[in-house]
Amino acid sequence: MPAAHAPTRNNKRVKMRRHPPSDEPPLSCFDDPLSSSASGEPFADGIDDEFELARDPLPPTYDPSLDVGPNGRPLFTFSDSFASLTHKNAGTYIDFSLEEWKSMLPEGLPPGMMKEFEETRRCAVMIRQSFLDLRDNFRRIVDPTLRAGGKSLNVKKQIVLDGPVSCGKSIALAMLVHWARSEGWLVFYVPKGRDWTHGGFFYRNPVTDLWDTPVQAAKTLQDFLEFNKSRLQQLPCQISEPIPLGEGAGVGMMKGVDSMAMPEGSMLFELVQTGITYSHASVGVLVRLRKELSLVKDIPVLFAIDQYNNWFTFSDYGEPVTVRSCRPIHAKELATVNAFRSMMHDDMMVGAFSHSTAVGKLRQELPDVPKDARVMFPRYTLDEAATVCHYYLRQKLIRQESFTEDKWKKIYYLSNGNGSEMRWLSPFI
């Protein structure tokens, strides 16, 4: 009987692990890729070079000899904002520091954007034609003189960004928020709409007959205040009706009090601060804030909701029916979602679907959404993919000696223009 061959370390083929295990801290935007295994031994041990992610030191941030895109075109556009970009800049990259991204979007950056920053070790985004069209749509609403030749272009105040998974909807929405805030707009940005329907406490409000989620409401108010504090200190409250109170987070109802009124002459800053300070008022204040923002006319106001599709399905909550069963609570039954979900108004609002949250396929015509609001966001075109691959070459995700036009095109067609898959496949060239 032949002896069994014991496996040895040297003849074992192992592909490099692309992501750190869950118990390791995540990489920062500028850290080098993984250089050793959990045991402290190099990944290169027993791994073919062709499967190994490049770990060479990054070249200087800007170098004309390296910053070359397809057909010798410039790879980067130098600008301090998205406002000055034109359609001539489409197909190039623009970068900001991670600190600036976080200061402009303190509510949080999309996971896909952070993943891109970590793996490329640079906080740059590509200027896509689809983003410029989205930006110009809202720019023309605020400044009608920008409509070319006096023609009435098809501008939309309410837009739902839909499209295949990993086509860049969330990143485009974050870029839109960055641009609008740099222009002085008041932007209500929700980067994770799913969080409004999952986790925390939930109570039925006997006055509204809707479900209150005070933990999420307080966090949303805090995030909104962080960037917009100076603006809110200048905008007065225009609704004088009392704010209904609900149950606080884990503390129940207030005894003998079911509403509270804001002092006369209060600013929106005081309104938001009240909701943060008093858990019983968090939901009522957030709902009131939605109404107050609709009345602001001095500056443009934009509502930007990511993972918007999570507001059209069931939440994580359930109402007990019997001792053995619960009725699932729909997102529209939550007071906060009920206040912000509708697009049947005259305010500027854009919501982005997130298919990575897997809420199931929704019907084409959504309730409380105009029929023509949905806009299909495309995946990378072939020209955009060429720019992406040259950028990855510049950032050492692709080895120079292995880079050819034939190989990057294979990656494009294999991934069908999926951004995250192209980034994942790039080191395998």
LINQUI-V412103 format. One record per pair of residues at least 4 apart in sequence whose C-alpha atoms are under 7 Angstrom apart, sorted by the first residue. I is the first residue (numbers start at 1). J is the second residue. D is the distance in Angstrom with one decimal. If there is no record, write none. Layout:
BEGIN
i:I j:J d:D
i:I j:J d:D
END
This chain:
BEGIN
i:8 j:12 d:6.6
i:10 j:46 d:5.7
i:12 j:46 d:6.7
i:13 j:46 d:6.5
i:13 j:47 d:6.4
i:14 j:46 d:6.8
i:14 j:47 d:5.8
i:15 j:47 d:6.5
i:15 j:51 d:6.4
i:16 j:43 d:6.6
i:16 j:51 d:6.8
i:16 j:52 d:6.3
i:20 j:24 d:6.1
i:27 j:31 d:5.9
i:27 j:118 d:6.1
i:28 j:118 d:5.9
i:29 j:117 d:5.2
i:29 j:118 d:4.3
i:29 j:121 d:5.1
i:29 j:122 d:6.1
i:29 j:123 d:6.8
i:30 j:118 d:6.6
i:30 j:121 d:4.3
i:30 j:122 d:6.1
i:31 j:121 d:6.3
i:32 j:55 d:6.8
i:33 j:55 d:6.4
i:33 j:119 d:6.9
i:35 j:42 d:6.3
i:35 j:43 d:6.7
i:36 j:40 d:5.6
i:36 j:41 d:5.5
i:36 j:42 d:4.3
i:36 j:43 d:5.4
i:37 j:41 d:5.5
i:37 j:42 d:6.0
i:37 j:43 d:5.8
i:43 j:47 d:7.0
i:48 j:52 d:6.8
i:50 j:428 d:6.5
i:51 j:428 d:5.5
i:53 j:397 d:6.6
i:53 j:427 d:5.4
i:54 j:396 d:5.9
i:54 j:397 d:5.9
i:54 j:398 d:7.0
i:54 j:399 d:6.7
i:56 j:396 d:7.0
i:58 j:395 d:6.6
i:62 j:67 d:6.9
i:63 j:67 d:5.8
i:66 j:394 d:6.6
i:67 j:74 d:6.3
i:67 j:75 d:5.2
i:67 j:76 d:6.8
i:68 j:72 d:5.6
i:68 j:73 d:5.9
i:68 j:74 d:5.1
i:68 j:75 d:5.0
i:69 j:73 d:5.0
i:69 j:74 d:5.5
i:69 j:75 d:4.5
i:69 j:387 d:5.8
i:69 j:390 d:5.7
i:70 j:386 d:6.2
i:70 j:387 d:6.1
i:70 j:390 d:6.9
i:75 j:92 d:5.2
i:75 j:93 d:6.2
i:76 j:92 d:5.2
i:76 j:93 d:4.6
i:76 j:94 d:5.8
i:77 j:89 d:6.7
i:77 j:92 d:6.1
i:77 j:93 d:5.9
i:77 j:94 d:5.4
i:78 j:94 d:6.6
i:81 j:179 d:6.8
i:82 j:179 d:5.4
i:83 j:179 d:6.2
i:85 j:89 d:6.2
i:87 j:129 d:6.8
i:87 j:132 d:7.0
i:89 j:127 d:6.8
i:90 j:127 d:5.1
i:90 j:128 d:5.2
i:90 j:129 d:5.5
i:91 j:126 d:6.5
i:91 j:127 d:5.7
i:91 j:128 d:5.9
i:91 j:384 d:5.8
i:91 j:387 d:6.4
i:92 j:126 d:5.7
i:92 j:127 d:5.7
i:92 j:387 d:7.0
i:93 j:124 d:6.2
i:93 j:125 d:5.5
i:93 j:126 d:4.2
i:93 j:127 d:5.8
i:94 j:124 d:5.4
i:94 j:125 d:5.7
i:94 j:126 d:6.3
i:94 j:127 d:7.0
i:95 j:123 d:5.6
i:95 j:124 d:3.8
i:95 j:125 d:6.2
i:96 j:100 d:6.3
i:96 j:101 d:6.7
i:96 j:123 d:6.0
i:96 j:124 d:6.4
i:97 j:101 d:6.5
i:97 j:123 d:6.2
i:98 j:102 d:6.2
i:98 j:123 d:6.1
i:99 j:103 d:6.1
i:100 j:104 d:6.1
i:101 j:105 d:6.0
i:102 j:106 d:5.2
i:102 j:108 d:6.9
i:104 j:178 d:6.0
i:105 j:109 d:6.7
i:105 j:178 d:7.0
i:106 j:223 d:6.7
i:106 j:226 d:6.9
i:106 j:227 d:6.8
i:107 j:191 d:6.8
i:107 j:223 d:5.2
i:108 j:191 d:6.4
i:109 j:113 d:6.7
i:109 j:114 d:6.6
i:109 j:191 d:7.0
i:110 j:114 d:6.4
i:110 j:170 d:6.2
i:110 j:171 d:6.6
i:110 j:191 d:6.6
i:111 j:115 d:6.1
i:112 j:116 d:6.3
i:113 j:117 d:6.3
i:113 j:171 d:6.1
i:114 j:118 d:6.1
i:115 j:119 d:6.2
i:116 j:120 d:6.0
i:117 j:121 d:5.5
i:117 j:122 d:5.3
i:117 j:123 d:4.9
i:120 j:392 d:7.0
i:120 j:395 d:5.8
i:120 j:397 d:6.9
i:127 j:131 d:7.0
i:128 j:132 d:6.5
i:129 j:133 d:6.2
i:130 j:134 d:6.3
i:131 j:135 d:6.1
i:131 j:172 d:5.8
i:132 j:136 d:6.0
i:133 j:137 d:6.1
i:134 j:138 d:6.9
i:135 j:139 d:6.2
i:135 j:176 d:6.3
i:136 j:140 d:6.0
i:137 j:141 d:6.6
i:137 j:155 d:5.5
i:137 j:156 d:6.8
i:138 j:142 d:6.6
i:139 j:143 d:6.1
i:140 j:144 d:5.1
i:140 j:146 d:5.6
i:140 j:147 d:6.2
i:141 j:155 d:6.9
i:147 j:151 d:6.3
i:147 j:152 d:6.9
i:147 j:153 d:6.6
i:157 j:347 d:6.6
i:157 j:348 d:4.6
i:157 j:349 d:6.3
i:158 j:343 d:6.3
i:158 j:348 d:5.7
i:158 j:349 d:4.8
i:158 j:350 d:5.7
i:158 j:373 d:5.8
i:159 j:349 d:6.5
i:159 j:350 d:4.7
i:159 j:351 d:6.4
i:159 j:373 d:4.6
i:159 j:374 d:5.9
i:159 j:375 d:6.7
i:160 j:350 d:5.7
i:160 j:351 d:4.8
i:160 j:352 d:5.7
i:160 j:373 d:5.6
i:160 j:374 d:4.5
i:160 j:375 d:5.9
i:161 j:169 d:6.5
i:161 j:351 d:6.1
i:161 j:352 d:4.5
i:161 j:353 d:6.1
i:161 j:374 d:6.1
i:161 j:375 d:5.2
i:161 j:376 d:6.1
i:161 j:377 d:6.2
i:162 j:352 d:6.4
i:162 j:353 d:5.5
i:162 j:374 d:6.6
i:162 j:375 d:5.9
i:162 j:376 d:4.8
i:162 j:377 d:5.8
i:163 j:167 d:6.7
i:163 j:376 d:5.0
i:163 j:377 d:4.9
i:163 j:378 d:6.4
i:165 j:355 d:5.5
i:165 j:356 d:6.5
i:166 j:418 d:5.7
i:166 j:419 d:5.7
i:166 j:420 d:6.1
i:167 j:377 d:6.9
i:167 j:378 d:6.1
i:167 j:379 d:4.4
i:167 j:418 d:6.0
i:167 j:419 d:6.1
i:168 j:172 d:6.1
i:169 j:173 d:6.2
i:169 j:352 d:6.2
i:169 j:377 d:6.6
i:170 j:174 d:6.2
i:170 j:306 d:6.5
i:170 j:352 d:6.5
i:171 j:175 d:6.2
i:172 j:176 d:6.1
i:173 j:177 d:6.3
i:174 j:178 d:6.2
i:175 j:179 d:6.2
i:176 j:180 d:6.1
i:177 j:181 d:6.1
i:177 j:187 d:6.9
i:178 j:182 d:6.2
i:179 j:183 d:6.3
i:180 j:184 d:6.6
i:180 j:185 d:5.3
i:181 j:185 d:5.0
i:181 j:186 d:6.6
i:181 j:187 d:6.7
i:185 j:299 d:6.2
i:185 j:300 d:5.2
i:185 j:301 d:5.9
i:186 j:299 d:7.0
i:186 j:300 d:6.2
i:186 j:301 d:4.8
i:186 j:302 d:6.4
i:187 j:301 d:5.8
i:187 j:302 d:4.8
i:187 j:303 d:5.9
i:188 j:224 d:6.5
i:188 j:302 d:6.2
i:188 j:303 d:4.8
i:188 j:304 d:6.1
i:189 j:303 d:6.2
i:189 j:304 d:4.8
i:189 j:305 d:6.0
i:190 j:304 d:6.3
i:190 j:305 d:4.8
i:190 j:306 d:6.0
i:191 j:305 d:6.3
i:191 j:306 d:4.9
i:192 j:306 d:5.8
i:192 j:307 d:5.9
i:193 j:305 d:6.5
i:193 j:306 d:5.7
i:193 j:307 d:4.9
i:193 j:308 d:5.8
i:193 j:310 d:6.5
i:194 j:198 d:6.5
i:194 j:307 d:6.1
i:194 j:310 d:5.5
i:196 j:216 d:6.0
i:197 j:315 d:4.9
i:197 j:316 d:6.1
i:197 j:331 d:6.3
i:198 j:315 d:6.3
i:198 j:316 d:5.0
i:200 j:215 d:5.9
i:201 j:213 d:5.8
i:201 j:214 d:6.9
i:201 j:215 d:6.7
i:201 j:249 d:6.2
i:202 j:211 d:6.2
i:202 j:212 d:5.4
i:202 j:213 d:4.7
i:203 j:211 d:5.3
i:203 j:212 d:5.2
i:203 j:213 d:6.8
i:203 j:247 d:6.9
i:204 j:209 d:6.2
i:204 j:210 d:5.7
i:204 j:211 d:4.3
i:204 j:212 d:6.1
i:205 j:209 d:5.2
i:205 j:210 d:5.6
i:205 j:211 d:5.8
i:205 j:212 d:6.4
i:205 j:246 d:6.1
i:210 j:333 d:5.4
i:210 j:334 d:5.7
i:210 j:335 d:5.4
i:211 j:333 d:6.1
i:211 j:334 d:4.6
i:211 j:335 d:5.6
i:212 j:283 d:6.3
i:212 j:334 d:6.2
i:212 j:335 d:5.7
i:213 j:217 d:6.3
i:213 j:283 d:6.8
i:214 j:218 d:6.1
i:214 j:248 d:6.4
i:214 j:249 d:5.8
i:214 j:279 d:6.3
i:214 j:282 d:5.6
i:214 j:283 d:5.6
i:215 j:219 d:6.4
i:215 j:249 d:6.3
i:216 j:220 d:6.1
i:217 j:221 d:6.3
i:217 j:282 d:5.5
i:217 j:283 d:5.4
i:217 j:286 d:6.4
i:218 j:222 d:6.2
i:218 j:275 d:6.4
i:218 j:276 d:5.2
i:218 j:282 d:5.4
i:219 j:223 d:6.2
i:220 j:224 d:6.1
i:221 j:225 d:6.1
i:221 j:272 d:6.2
i:221 j:276 d:6.5
i:221 j:286 d:6.9
i:222 j:226 d:6.3
i:222 j:276 d:6.6
i:224 j:228 d:6.3
i:225 j:229 d:5.0
i:228 j:232 d:6.1
i:229 j:233 d:6.3
i:229 j:269 d:6.6
i:230 j:234 d:6.9
i:231 j:235 d:6.7
i:232 j:267 d:6.8
i:232 j:268 d:5.1
i:232 j:269 d:4.7
i:233 j:267 d:5.8
i:233 j:268 d:6.4
i:233 j:269 d:5.1
i:234 j:267 d:6.8
i:235 j:267 d:5.6
i:235 j:268 d:5.8
i:236 j:265 d:6.7
i:236 j:266 d:6.0
i:236 j:267 d:4.1
i:236 j:268 d:5.7
i:237 j:266 d:5.8
i:237 j:267 d:5.2
i:237 j:268 d:5.5
i:237 j:292 d:6.8
i:238 j:292 d:6.6
i:239 j:292 d:7.0
i:241 j:261 d:6.7
i:242 j:259 d:5.9
i:242 j:260 d:5.2
i:242 j:261 d:4.2
i:243 j:259 d:5.3
i:243 j:260 d:5.2
i:243 j:261 d:5.9
i:243 j:284 d:5.8
i:243 j:285 d:6.8
i:244 j:258 d:6.0
i:244 j:259 d:4.2
i:244 j:260 d:6.6
i:244 j:284 d:5.7
i:245 j:258 d:5.2
i:245 j:259 d:5.0
i:245 j:280 d:5.4
i:245 j:281 d:5.1
i:245 j:284 d:6.2
i:246 j:253 d:6.1
i:246 j:280 d:5.1
i:246 j:281 d:6.5
i:247 j:251 d:6.9
i:247 j:252 d:4.6
i:247 j:253 d:4.4
i:247 j:280 d:5.2
i:248 j:252 d:5.4
i:248 j:253 d:6.4
i:248 j:279 d:4.7
i:248 j:280 d:4.1
i:249 j:279 d:6.2
i:262 j:266 d:6.6
i:266 j:270 d:6.2
i:267 j:271 d:6.6
i:268 j:272 d:6.2
i:269 j:273 d:6.0
i:270 j:274 d:6.1
i:271 j:275 d:6.7
i:271 j:285 d:6.8
i:272 j:276 d:6.4
i:272 j:285 d:6.7
i:273 j:277 d:6.1
i:274 j:278 d:6.0
i:275 j:279 d:6.6
i:275 j:281 d:5.2
i:275 j:282 d:4.1
i:275 j:285 d:5.3
i:276 j:282 d:6.2
i:278 j:282 d:6.5
i:281 j:285 d:5.9
i:282 j:286 d:6.2
i:283 j:287 d:6.2
i:283 j:336 d:6.7
i:284 j:288 d:6.1
i:285 j:289 d:5.9
i:286 j:290 d:6.5
i:287 j:291 d:6.9
i:287 j:336 d:6.2
i:287 j:339 d:5.8
i:288 j:292 d:6.2
i:289 j:293 d:6.0
i:290 j:294 d:6.6
i:290 j:339 d:6.9
i:290 j:340 d:6.9
i:291 j:295 d:6.9
i:292 j:296 d:6.8
i:294 j:347 d:6.6
i:301 j:348 d:6.8
i:302 j:348 d:5.1
i:302 j:349 d:5.6
i:303 j:348 d:6.4
i:303 j:349 d:4.5
i:303 j:350 d:6.3
i:304 j:349 d:5.9
i:304 j:350 d:5.0
i:304 j:351 d:5.8
i:305 j:350 d:6.4
i:305 j:351 d:4.6
i:305 j:352 d:6.3
i:306 j:351 d:5.7
i:306 j:352 d:4.8
i:306 j:353 d:6.6
i:307 j:352 d:5.8
i:307 j:353 d:5.0
i:307 j:354 d:4.7
i:308 j:351 d:5.3
i:308 j:352 d:5.5
i:308 j:353 d:5.3
i:309 j:353 d:5.2
i:309 j:354 d:6.8
i:310 j:359 d:6.4
i:311 j:331 d:5.3
i:311 j:332 d:6.8
i:311 j:337 d:6.6
i:311 j:341 d:6.8
i:312 j:331 d:6.3
i:313 j:330 d:6.0
i:313 j:331 d:6.0
i:313 j:359 d:7.0
i:314 j:328 d:6.6
i:314 j:329 d:5.9
i:314 j:330 d:4.1
i:314 j:331 d:5.3
i:315 j:329 d:5.8
i:315 j:330 d:5.4
i:315 j:331 d:5.1
i:317 j:328 d:6.2
i:317 j:329 d:5.6
i:318 j:326 d:5.5
i:318 j:327 d:5.2
i:318 j:328 d:4.3
i:318 j:329 d:5.2
i:319 j:326 d:5.1
i:319 j:327 d:5.0
i:319 j:328 d:6.4
i:319 j:329 d:6.7
i:320 j:325 d:6.2
i:320 j:326 d:4.2
i:320 j:327 d:6.3
i:321 j:325 d:5.7
i:321 j:326 d:5.1
i:321 j:327 d:6.3
i:322 j:326 d:6.8
i:329 j:333 d:6.6
i:331 j:337 d:6.4
i:332 j:337 d:5.9
i:332 j:338 d:5.1
i:333 j:338 d:6.5
i:334 j:338 d:5.9
i:335 j:339 d:6.2
i:336 j:340 d:6.4
i:337 j:341 d:5.4
i:342 j:368 d:4.8
i:342 j:369 d:6.3
i:343 j:368 d:5.7
i:343 j:369 d:5.1
i:343 j:370 d:6.8
i:344 j:368 d:5.7
i:344 j:369 d:6.1
i:344 j:370 d:6.7
i:365 j:371 d:6.2
i:369 j:373 d:6.9
i:379 j:417 d:5.3
i:379 j:418 d:6.1
i:380 j:384 d:5.5
i:380 j:385 d:5.8
i:380 j:417 d:4.7
i:380 j:418 d:6.9
i:381 j:385 d:6.1
i:381 j:417 d:6.7
i:382 j:386 d:6.3
i:383 j:387 d:6.6
i:384 j:388 d:6.2
i:385 j:389 d:6.1
i:385 j:412 d:6.5
i:386 j:390 d:6.3
i:387 j:391 d:6.1
i:388 j:392 d:6.2
i:389 j:393 d:6.1
i:389 j:408 d:6.6
i:390 j:394 d:6.1
i:391 j:395 d:6.2
i:392 j:396 d:6.1
i:392 j:397 d:5.1
i:392 j:398 d:6.0
i:393 j:397 d:5.8
i:393 j:398 d:4.7
i:393 j:399 d:6.5
i:393 j:400 d:6.6
i:397 j:426 d:6.4
i:397 j:427 d:5.4
i:398 j:403 d:6.8
i:398 j:426 d:5.9
i:398 j:427 d:5.2
i:398 j:429 d:6.6
i:399 j:403 d:6.3
i:402 j:429 d:6.2
i:403 j:407 d:6.8
i:403 j:429 d:6.9
i:404 j:408 d:6.5
i:405 j:409 d:6.2
i:406 j:410 d:6.3
i:407 j:411 d:6.5
i:407 j:429 d:6.6
i:408 j:412 d:6.3
i:409 j:413 d:6.2
i:410 j:414 d:5.9
i:411 j:415 d:6.1
i:411 j:422 d:6.3
i:411 j:425 d:6.6
i:412 j:416 d:5.8
i:412 j:417 d:5.5
i:412 j:422 d:6.6
i:413 j:417 d:6.8
i:415 j:421 d:5.7
i:415 j:422 d:6.0
i:418 j:422 d:6.2
i:419 j:423 d:6.4
i:420 j:424 d:6.2
i:421 j:425 d:6.1
i:422 j:426 d:6.0
END
